[in-house]
Amino acid sequence: MNNTSKTDWGRTDAMTDDDIDTSDIPPLDEAFFVKAKCKDSGGYAAKGVSSSVEG
């Protein structure tokens, strides 16, 4: 099995938030967070993720 990535990780790492096109991603609204569930990572998460609803 070949697990070699064809992703240009150097270019990806060099991207800023402004370089990423997120125009096709709808904003997360209150309905999303009503259904959201918090799951325990079992200690595997290396970094935390946070998010907020603007509006």
C-alpha positions in Angstrom: 0.0 0.0 0.0 1.3 3.4 -0.9 0.7 6.1 1.8 2.7 8.9 0.1 0.8 12.1 0.2 0.5 14.1 -2.9 -0.4 17.2 -0.9 2.0 20.2 -1.1 2.3 20.5 2.6 4.9 23.3 2.3 2.4 25.4 0.4 -0.4 24.4 2.7 1.6 25.4 5.8 2.5 28.7 4.3 -1.2 29.7 3.7 -2.8 32.3 5.9 -6.4 32.3 7.0 -7.1 34.9 4.2 -5.7 32.5 1.6 -8.3 29.9 2.3 -11.6 30.2 0.3 -14.4 29.4 2.8 -17.2 31.1 0.7 -18.9 27.7 0.1 -19.2 27.0 3.8 -22.4 28.2 5.5 -22.0 30.0 8.8 -22.8 28.0 11.9 -26.1 29.2 13.4 -27.9 28.5 16.7 -29.6 25.5 15.2 -26.2 23.8 14.7 -25.1 24.3 18.3 -28.5 23.1 19.6 -27.8 19.7 17.9 -24.0 19.7 18.6 -22.6 17.1 21.0 -19.4 17.3 22.9 -17.3 14.2 22.6 -14.4 13.2 24.8 -11.3 12.7 22.7 -9.9 10.1 25.0 -6.8 12.2 25.4 -5.9 12.1 21.7 -6.5 15.7 20.9 -3.2 17.6 20.6 -4.9 21.1 20.3 -8.1 22.5 21.4 -10.6 24.0 18.9 -12.9 26.9 19.7 -15.6 28.5 17.8 -18.2 31.3 18.3 -21.4 32.4 16.7 -21.5 35.9 15.5 -24.6 37.8 15.1 
